Amino acid sequence: MSTSLEIEAEVVTSIVDQVWESLLGSGAPEWHPDLPADPAGLAAEVALRGDWNGSVRVSCDPTTADRLARTMLAVGPDHPLPEDDVHDALGEVANVVGGNVKGALGGDTSLGLPVVAVRTDGRTPVTRRAVAWHGAPVVVEVFGDGDSTPPPTGETTAS
């Protein structure tokens, strides 16, 4: 049985602020509303299944994903960083945000593993938060039941 989404934009904003502080050691300032915030590039998505079905996606351009990973792993710009590490870091951000969304929803809902892929679809989120990270947008989106589709095959699952 699916229930309607009972999470508000303010709750997602609070979750994103907390995750940025705990994982990245910084605030999550809102991306400038007059600038485009639809980053082409990587997206990490986790599915929520149970009393509520949907997903949480975190997307950004590859350079921003690399910066997120370097911050999380405390790795400087001169250190080579494998693509898998970048995918794992972006997947971890999606996983932590998704886990907090799951907790805010309540009920009996499970959280899937993060899947990292090139962002290609045009689904409409139930709620969306765009934050600034080193001059680029990072977008966190929550999709409800009808908008949650498993990612196409050929993508990597972050571990």
MOQUIWO-V689511 format. One record per residue. N is the residue number from 0. OMEGA is omega in degrees with one decimal (999 if undefined). BURIAL is I if it has 9 or more other C-alpha atoms within 8 Angstrom, else O. D_CENTER is the distance of its C-alpha to the mean C-alpha in Angstrom with 1 decimal. Layout:
((N OMEGA BURIAL D_CENTER) (N OMEGA BURIAL D_CENTER))
This chain:
((0 176.8 O 25.1) (1 174.4 O 22.2) (2 179.1 O 22.2) (3 -178.8 O 20.9) (4 -179.6 O 17.6) (5 178.0 O 18.7) (6 -176.3 I 15.8) (7 -179.3 O 16.4) (8 -179.3 I 14.5) (9 178.3 O 16.2) (10 178.1 I 14.7) (11 177.4 I 11.1) (12 178.8 I 12.3) (13 178.7 O 14.0) (14 -179.2 I 11.2) (15 178.2 I 9.1) (16 -179.8 I 12.6) (17 -179.5 O 13.4) (18 179.1 I 10.4) (19 -179.8 I 11.2) (20 -175.7 I 14.8) (21 -177.0 O 14.8) (22 -172.4 O 12.7) (23 177.2 I 13.6) (24 178.7 O 16.8) (25 175.4 O 16.5) (26 179.5 O 15.9) (27 -178.2 I 13.2) (28 179.9 O 15.6) (29 174.7 I 15.0) (30 -177.5 I 15.1) (31 -174.7 O 18.6) (32 -179.6 O 19.1) (33 179.7 O 21.7) (34 178.8 O 19.7) (35 179.2 O 17.7) (36 177.9 I 13.9) (37 -171.2 O 13.2) (38 171.6 I 12.4) (39 179.1 O 13.9) (40 -173.6 I 12.8) (41 174.2 I 10.1) (42 173.2 I 7.1) (43 -176.0 I 5.7) (44 175.0 I 6.1) (45 179.3 I 8.0) (46 173.6 I 11.1) (47 -177.4 I 12.9) (48 178.1 I 16.7) (49 178.3 I 19.8) (50 174.5 I 21.1) (51 178.9 I 18.0) (52 179.3 I 16.3) (53 178.2 I 13.1) (54 175.2 I 9.5) (55 -179.7 I 5.9) (56 173.5 I 3.9) (57 -177.8 I 2.2) (58 178.4 I 5.9) (59 177.2 I 8.9) (60 -176.0 I 12.5) (61 178.9 O 13.8) (62 178.6 O 15.7) (63 176.3 I 12.8) (64 177.9 I 11.0) (65 178.9 I 14.5) (66 176.6 O 14.9) (67 -178.9 I 11.8) (68 -179.7 I 13.3) (69 177.8 I 16.8) (70 -178.2 I 16.1) (71 -176.7 I 14.6) (72 -178.6 O 17.5) (73 -178.9 O 20.1) (74 179.9 O 21.2) (75 -176.6 O 23.2) (76 -179.0 O 23.2) (77 -178.4 O 26.3) (78 177.2 O 25.0) (79 -179.2 O 23.9) (80 -179.4 O 20.4) (81 178.8 O 20.0) (82 178.8 O 17.4) (83 178.3 O 16.6) (84 177.4 I 15.8) (85 178.6 I 13.3) (86 179.3 I 11.6) (87 -179.2 I 11.9) (88 178.4 I 10.5) (89 176.0 I 7.3) (90 178.8 I 7.4) (91 176.6 I 8.5) (92 178.8 I 5.9) (93 -179.7 I 3.7) (94 -178.9 I 7.4) (95 176.7 I 8.5) (96 179.8 I 6.5) (97 177.7 I 7.5) (98 177.8 I 10.8) (99 175.3 I 11.5) (100 177.6 I 10.9) (101 179.0 I 13.3) (102 179.7 O 15.6) (103 179.3 O 15.8) (104 -175.8 I 16.7) (105 -179.9 O 19.4) (106 -179.1 O 21.5) (107 -178.0 O 21.4) (108 178.3 I 17.9) (109 -177.8 O 16.6) (110 178.7 I 13.2) (111 176.0 O 13.1) (112 178.1 I 12.3) (113 175.7 I 9.1) (114 -179.2 I 10.3) (115 -177.6 I 9.8) (116 170.5 I 11.8) (117 -178.1 O 13.0) (118 -175.6 I 11.6) (119 -172.7 O 14.8) (120 -179.0 O 14.8) (121 179.9 O 15.5) (122 177.9 O 14.5) (123 -178.7 O 14.8) (124 173.5 I 12.2) (125 174.9 O 13.9) (126 -173.5 I 12.2) (127 176.8 I 10.2) (128 176.8 I 9.9) (129 179.8 I 10.4) (130 179.1 I 11.2) (131 175.3 I 13.6) (132 -179.8 I 13.4) (133 174.9 O 16.8) (134 179.3 O 17.7) (135 179.7 I 14.8) (136 166.8 I 12.0) (137 -173.9 I 8.2) (138 175.7 I 6.9) (139 -177.8 I 4.8) (140 174.2 I 6.8) (141 179.7 I 8.7) (142 177.9 I 11.2) (143 -175.7 I 14.6) (144 -175.0 I 17.1) (145 -177.7 O 18.6) (146 -177.0 I 15.6) (147 179.6 I 14.0) (148 176.5 O 15.3) (149 177.9 O 14.9) (150 177.7 O 14.0) (151 179.3 O 17.3) (152 177.7 O 19.1) (153 178.1 O 19.3) (154 -178.3 I 15.7) (155 173.7 O 15.0) (156 178.8 O 13.8) (157 179.7 I 12.4) (158 999 O 14.8))
